[in-house]
Amino acid sequence: MDAPHLPLHYQPAHELLGQLEAGTLTSEALMTALLARIREHNPAINAIVTLDEQSAMTSAREADKQRVANIAKGPLHGLPLTLKDTWEVAGMPCTAGAPALRNHRPEIHADIVQRLANAGAIILGKTNVPIYATDLQSYNKLFGVTNNPHNSAHTPGGSSGGAAAALAAGMTPLEVGSDLAGSIRIPAHFCGVFGHKPTRSLVSFRGHIPGPPGTQSRPDLVEGGPMARNARDLELLLKVIAGPRPVEERSWALNMWPSNLQSIDQARVGLWLEDSLCPVEKELTEGYRALGKSLADKGALVAEASHPLLSLEHILPPYFNLLGSLLSTSLKPAQRRQMKWIARLGPWLRFLGPTTPFIGEYGRGVNQSVYQWMAWSEMREKMRAEIESLFREVDVLLTPVTPTTAIRHDHSHPAFKRRITVAGQPRAYMDQFCWIAFATLLGLPATSVPIGRTDDGLPFNVQVIGAPGMDLTTIRFAQLLEEAGLAGFVKPEGL
């Protein structure tokens, strides 16, 4: 359906901005429509957990006055949007789903929030996350459970689950997520929206929780990135939030390489769709194969990707090790001791039930010394340099996002005893981290793109990965998929 024929709450951000600029739509009218949509559907979905209607409406009216006076702030002037409840917005609660932070109201914006404000965006509310953004499902004691708009028995994913659900339900046109273990890409996949994990350090992380409020250092592995219902909006939002921190503007400026892809028949596409260490549901693999065939039929050069690093056996050990080191800062002494036992018993854990390959490295990472971390980090950097040879042969690499579509709600504890089902067999819950590890470990841009639905009506995405710094290429490829009818957001039935 063409954007102008969509209801206002489902129209693309770039279309809404065009109408605002042309004067055929006011920010107040758009805000009114979104607030009505939230009142109608949020009680059942529980995606938005903080909402200040009065302040948002006042800001919308002020934006309209500024536009009439020809003093629009920037490319998002007057556009309402929500933000994941891990980004600090001055004067608005920022809890990261943690009871300990229920009264935390930051006095200054996170860097990305300041960039949004400078561009004229209006933050209308915050979206739900798991406690401290540490799960692939979005629920916590403060705000409860967020449901997937496509099927309320299933999770929208995490940690940007509320963000993805709000987008899919038409309650916001744009979102900014954060991604350490697939926390943008997996919720986008589970909810059938678009999400982009940027190249390493492209987006400032100051003002994100976790770390603790006031943290200035940049955590390893994690990135902030745009989420939307189409690829063009991903690019629009990325260009707003990407760039140096204020103090760094004295020495460098953003200059992202443009994409050279003008049409699908120019694209060189590599496929990495199967790995014995992490099986993927047959229906998803068949969907990815069908996509590859369609691309080839349209003139793209499509082939099975070949490179020594395209093996989870090489990727998972350093990923889990560095992930363990990063997350160790939030663990109590007793939890660290438990991780020591997991590391020691790693080879035998499989006798107790399904285990994710190399998960023992996570336990080692939790307790390792700095010199050991440095050795693993240097290995990662050598791998990042080595992967350049792959992207001399292909423009993009297509992979799965997770082994399944959106899983059913499962809040059992401890989390490491949870199971998912793949091809009728129980698999470890942490298997959901396997396919996102490659891009995270190597700091590569990765765009999660909706390409279909399974027979049970749940959406699924493909992961489009590019060389370091080639964010606009993965997003452009996603846009080409849309234009060719091979990808795109489909609203949940009944919404």
C-alpha positions in Angstrom: 0.0 0.0 0.0 1.4 3.4 -0.9 2.3 5.6 2.0 -0.3 8.4 1.4 -3.1 5.7 1.7 -1.8 4.4 5.0 -3.3 5.7 8.2 -1.3 8.5 9.7 0.2 6.4 12.4 1.7 3.9 9.9 3.0 6.4 7.4 6.9 6.5 7.0 8.7 9.2 8.9 10.1 10.7 5.7 6.6 11.0 4.3 5.3 12.6 7.5 8.2 15.1 7.5 7.4 16.0 3.9 3.8 16.7 4.8 4.9 18.8 7.8 7.2 20.8 5.6 4.5 21.3 2.9 2.0 22.5 5.5 -0.5 19.7 4.8 0.0 18.3 8.3 0.7 19.9 11.6 2.9 18.4 14.4 -0.1 18.9 16.7 -2.3 16.7 14.5 0.3 14.1 14.2 0.9 14.0 17.9 -2.9 13.8 18.5 -3.1 10.8 16.2 -0.1 9.0 17.8 -1.4 9.6 21.3 -4.8 8.2 20.3 -3.1 5.2 18.8 -1.2 4.6 22.1 -4.3 4.9 24.2 -6.1 2.4 22.0 -3.4 -0.3 21.7 -0.7 0.2 24.3 -2.8 -1.4 27.2 -2.7 -4.8 25.4 0.9 -4.5 24.1 2.6 -2.6 26.9 5.3 -1.2 24.7 5.3 2.4 26.0 6.0 2.7 29.7 6.5 6.5 30.2 4.3 9.1 28.5 4.0 12.8 29.1 1.1 13.8 26.9 0.9 17.4 28.1 4.6 18.2 27.5 4.6 16.4 24.2 1.5 18.3 23.0 3.0 21.6 24.1 6.2 20.9 22.2 4.2 19.9 19.1 2.3 23.2 19.1 5.6 25.1 19.6 7.1 23.2 16.6 4.2 24.3 14.5 4.7 28.0 15.5 8.4 27.7 14.6 7.6 26.2 11.2 5.2 29.0 10.4 7.8 31.5 11.4 10.3 29.7 9.1 12.6 28.8 12.0 12.5 25.0 11.8 15.3 23.4 13.8 16.4 20.6 11.5 15.5 17.5 9.5 13.2 16.0 12.1 11.4 19.2 13.1 8.1 18.5 14.8 8.3 14.7 14.4 7.2 12.8 17.5 9.0 9.6 18.4 9.6 7.3 21.4 12.9 6.2 22.8 14.1 3.0 24.5 14.1 3.4 28.2 17.9 3.1 28.4 18.5 6.6 26.9 18.6 9.5 29.3 16.1 12.3 28.4 16.3 15.3 30.6 13.4 15.5 33.0 11.9 12.1 31.9 12.3 8.9 33.9 15.1 6.6 32.7 14.9 3.3 34.6 16.4 0.7 32.3 13.7 -1.5 33.7 15.4 -1.6 37.2 13.5 -0.9 40.4 16.6 0.8 41.8 16.3 3.5 39.1 12.6 4.1 39.4 13.2 7.7 40.5 16.1 8.5 38.2 15.3 11.6 36.2 18.4 12.8 34.3 19.2 16.5 34.2 20.9 16.4 30.8 20.2 14.6 27.6 22.2 11.6 26.3 24.3 12.6 23.4 21.9 11.0 20.9 18.9 12.6 22.5 20.6 16.0 22.2 21.2 15.3 18.5 17.5 14.4 18.1 16.4 17.6 20.0 18.8 19.7 17.8 17.1 18.1 14.7 13.7 19.2 16.0 12.4 15.8 17.1 9.9 15.5 20.0 10.4 12.7 22.5 6.8 11.6 23.4 7.6 8.6 25.6 9.9 5.7 26.6 9.6 2.1 25.6 10.0 -1.1 27.7 13.2 -3.1 28.2 14.3 -6.1 30.3 16.0 -5.1 33.6 19.3 -3.4 32.7 18.7 -4.4 29.1 20.1 -7.9 29.8 17.6 -10.3 28.2 16.2 -11.2 24.8 12.6 -10.7 26.2 11.3 -7.3 27.5 9.8 -7.6 30.9 10.6 -6.2 34.4 9.1 -5.7 37.8 8.5 -2.0 37.2 6.4 -2.1 34.1 5.6 -5.8 33.4 5.6 -7.7 30.1 5.7 -6.4 26.6 3.8 -8.5 24.1 4.5 -9.0 20.4 1.9 -7.2 18.3 1.8 -10.1 15.9 0.9 -12.6 18.6 0.6 -11.7 22.3 1.8 -15.2 23.4 5.2 -14.4 22.0 7.9 -11.9 23.0 8.8 -8.9 20.9 12.4 -9.6 21.8 14.9 -7.6 23.8 16.4 -5.5 24.9 14.8 -3.1 22.4 11.6 -5.1 22.5 9.3 -2.2 23.5 10.8 -0.1 20.7 10.2 -2.8 18.1 6.7 -3.5 19.4 5.8 0.2 19.4 7.0 0.5 15.8 5.1 -2.6 14.6 1.9 -1.4 16.4 2.1 2.1 14.8 2.7 4.0 18.0 5.8 5.7 16.9 7.4 6.4 13.5 11.1 6.0 14.7 13.1 4.6 17.6 16.7 4.4 18.7 17.7 1.1 20.1 21.0 -0.3 21.5 22.7 -3.6 20.5 25.2 -5.7 22.4 23.9 -9.2 21.8 21.4 -8.5 19.0 19.2 -6.1 21.0 18.3 -4.1 17.9 18.5 -6.9 15.3 16.5 -9.6 17.2 13.5 -7.4 18.2 13.3 -6.1 14.6 13.3 -9.7 13.4 10.7 -10.8 16.0 8.4 -7.9 15.2 9.0 -7.6 11.4 10.5 -4.1 11.4 13.8 -2.6 10.3 16.8 -2.2 12.6 20.4 -1.2 12.1 23.4 -1.9 14.3 26.0 0.6 13.2 29.7 0.3 12.6 31.8 0.4 15.8 31.7 3.8 17.6 29.6 5.6 15.0 27.0 6.6 17.5 27.9 8.1 20.9 26.9 6.0 23.9 27.2 8.6 26.6 23.9 8.8 28.5 22.9 5.2 28.0 22.1 2.9 30.9 23.8 0.5 31.5 26.6 1.6 32.5 25.6 3.4 35.6 24.2 6.9 35.4 27.0 9.4 34.8 29.3 6.9 32.9 31.6 8.6 30.5 33.6 5.7 29.1 32.4 3.8 26.1 31.6 0.1 26.7 33.0 -2.6 24.5 30.9 -4.3 21.8 27.7 -2.3 22.2 26.3 0.2 19.7 23.2 2.5 19.5 21.3 2.5 16.2 18.0 3.4 14.4 14.8 1.4 14.2 12.0 2.1 11.7 9.4 0.5 9.4 11.4 1.1 6.2 15.0 1.4 5.2 14.9 5.1 4.1 13.9 6.1 7.6 16.9 4.1 9.0 19.2 6.3 6.9 17.4 9.5 7.9 17.7 8.7 11.6 21.2 7.3 11.4 22.4 10.6 9.8 20.9 12.5 12.8 22.3 10.4 15.6 25.7 9.4 14.2 28.8 11.5 14.8 31.3 12.6 17.3 30.6 13.5 20.9 30.6 17.3 21.5 34.2 17.4 22.8 35.4 15.3 19.8 33.9 17.7 17.3 37.1 19.7 17.7 39.0 16.9 15.9 36.8 14.9 13.6 33.5 15.1 11.6 31.2 12.4 10.3 31.8 11.4 6.7 30.1 8.1 6.0 31.0 6.4 2.7 28.0 6.5 0.3 26.7 3.4 -1.2 27.6 2.6 -4.8 24.5 0.3 -5.2 22.0 1.9 -7.5 20.1 -1.3 -8.4 20.0 -4.9 -7.4 21.8 -6.1 -10.5 24.9 -4.2 -9.3 25.0 -6.1 -6.0 27.4 -8.8 -5.1 25.8 -10.9 -2.5 27.4 -13.5 -0.2 25.3 -16.1 1.6 26.2 -17.6 4.9 23.0 -19.3 6.0 24.0 -22.5 7.8 26.4 -23.6 10.5 26.3 -26.9 12.2 27.0 -25.3 15.6 23.7 -23.3 15.5 20.9 -24.8 13.4 18.2 -22.6 12.0 14.5 -23.5 11.5 14.0 -25.0 8.1 11.2 -22.5 7.1 13.6 -19.6 7.7 16.5 -21.2 5.8 14.1 -21.9 2.9 13.0 -18.2 3.0 16.6 -17.1 2.9 17.4 -19.4 0.0 14.3 -18.2 -1.9 15.5 -14.6 -1.3 18.9 -15.5 -2.8 17.3 -17.0 -5.8 15.1 -14.0 -6.3 18.1 -11.7 -6.2 20.0 -13.8 -8.7 16.9 -13.8 -11.0 17.0 -10.0 -10.8 20.6 -9.9 -11.9 22.5 -9.8 -8.6 25.7 -11.9 -8.3 24.8 -14.3 -5.6 27.1 -17.0 -4.2 27.8 -19.0 -1.1 30.3 -16.8 0.8 33.7 -18.4 1.4 36.1 -17.0 4.0 38.0 -18.6 7.0 36.1 -16.5 9.5 32.7 -17.5 8.3 32.5 -20.2 10.9 30.9 -20.0 14.4 33.7 -22.1 15.7 36.0 -19.1 15.1 33.6 -16.4 16.0 31.9 -17.6 19.2 35.0 -18.1 21.5 36.2 -14.5 21.3 32.7 -13.1 21.3 31.6 -14.9 24.4 34.9 -14.2 26.1 34.7 -10.4 25.5 31.0 -10.4 26.3 31.8 -12.0 29.7 34.5 -9.5 30.5 32.1 -6.6 29.7 29.2 -7.9 31.8 31.4 -9.0 34.7 31.4 -5.4 36.0 27.7 -5.8 36.9 28.1 -9.2 38.7 28.3 -9.9 42.4 31.3 -11.9 43.8 29.1 -15.0 44.2 28.0 -14.7 40.5 31.6 -14.4 39.4 32.5 -17.6 41.4 29.6 -19.4 39.7 31.0 -18.3 36.3 34.3 -19.9 37.3 32.6 -23.2 37.6 30.8 -22.8 34.3 34.2 -22.1 32.7 35.8 -25.2 34.3 32.8 -27.5 33.6 32.2 -26.2 30.0 33.1 -29.4 28.2 30.7 -31.4 30.5 27.8 -29.0 30.6 26.3 -30.7 27.5 25.6 -33.8 29.6 23.2 -31.7 31.7 21.2 -30.5 28.7 21.6 -28.5 25.5 24.3 -25.9 25.8 25.5 -23.2 23.4 28.9 -23.9 21.9 31.8 -22.2 23.7 29.6 -20.7 26.4 32.4 -21.7 28.8 34.4 -18.8 27.4 31.8 -16.4 28.8 32.7 -17.7 32.3 36.4 -17.3 31.6 35.8 -13.8 30.3 34.0 -12.8 33.5 37.1 -13.7 35.7 40.1 -13.1 33.4 42.9 -10.6 34.0 43.5 -7.5 31.9 46.4 -9.1 30.1 44.2 -12.0 29.0 41.5 -9.6 27.9 44.1 -7.8 25.8 45.1 -11.0 24.1 41.5 -11.7 23.1 40.9 -8.1 22.0 44.0 -8.2 19.8 42.7 -11.5 18.2 39.4 -9.6 17.5 41.3 -6.8 15.9 43.3 -9.1 13.6 40.0 -10.8 12.6 38.5 -7.4 11.9 41.4 -6.6 9.6 41.2 -10.1 8.0 37.5 -9.7 7.1 38.2 -6.9 4.7 39.2 -9.5 2.1 35.6 -10.9 2.2 34.2 -7.5 1.4 36.5 -7.0 -1.6 34.5 -9.9 -3.1 31.0 -9.1 -1.9 29.1 -5.9 -1.1 26.9 -7.5 1.5 26.7 -10.8 3.4 23.3 -12.3 4.2 22.9 -14.4 7.4 20.1 -15.5 9.7 19.3 -13.3 12.8 18.3 -16.0 15.2 17.5 -19.7 14.8 13.7 -19.1 15.1 10.9 -16.5 14.8 9.7 -14.8 18.0 9.8 -17.2 20.9 7.0 -17.6 23.4 7.2 -15.7 26.7 9.5 -17.6 29.0 10.4 -15.9 32.3 11.7 -19.0 34.1 14.8 -18.7 36.2 17.7 -19.1 36.0 17.8 -17.9 32.4 20.6 -20.3 31.3 18.2 -23.2 31.9 15.6 -21.9 29.4 15.3 -23.7 26.1 14.2 -22.8 22.6 13.0 -25.4 20.0 14.6 -25.7 16.6 13.5 -28.3 14.2 11.6 -30.0 16.9 14.7 -30.3 19.1 15.5 -28.5 22.4 18.3 -26.0 22.1 20.0 -23.7 24.6 18.4 -20.2 25.1 21.8 -18.6 24.4 21.8 -20.0 20.9 19.9 -16.8 20.0 23.2 -15.0 20.3 25.1 -17.1 17.8 24.2 -15.5 14.5 24.5 -11.9 15.7 28.0 -12.5 17.1 29.9 -12.1 13.9 28.9 -8.4 13.2 29.1 -7.5 16.9 32.6 -9.0 17.5 34.0 -7.4 14.4 32.2 -4.1 14.7 30.5 -4.4 11.3 27.3 -2.6 10.2 24.3 -5.0 10.2 20.8 -4.2 9.1 17.9 -6.4 10.1 15.4 -6.5 7.2 11.9 -8.1 7.2 11.5 -10.5 4.3 8.6 -12.8 5.1 6.2 -14.5 7.4 6.1 -18.2 8.5 3.0 -20.3 8.2 2.0 -19.4 11.7 2.0 -15.7 10.8 5.1 -14.6 12.6 7.5 -12.3 10.7 11.2 -13.0 10.1 14.1 -10.9 9.0 17.4 -11.4 7.2 20.7 -9.9 8.5 22.5 -7.8 6.0 26.2 -7.3 7.0 28.8 -5.0 5.4 32.4 -4.0 5.7 33.4 -1.6 8.5 32.1 1.9 7.8 29.7 0.8 5.0 26.5 1.4 6.9 24.9 3.2 4.0 25.5 0.2 1.8 23.7 -2.3 4.0 20.8 0.2 4.5 20.7 0.9 0.7 20.6 -2.8 0.0 17.7 -3.1 2.4 16.0 -0.3 0.4 16.6 -2.1 -2.9 15.0 -5.2 -1.4 11.9 -3.1 -0.5 11.7 -1.5 -4.0 11.9 -4.9 -5.6 9.1 -6.3 -3.4 11.4 -8.7 -1.7 11.2 -7.1 1.8 9.0 -4.7 3.8 7.0 -4.2 6.9 3.6 -5.8 7.1 1.4 -4.6 9.9 0.1 -7.1 12.4 -3.3 -8.6 11.7 -6.0 -6.7 13.5 -4.0 -3.6 13.9 
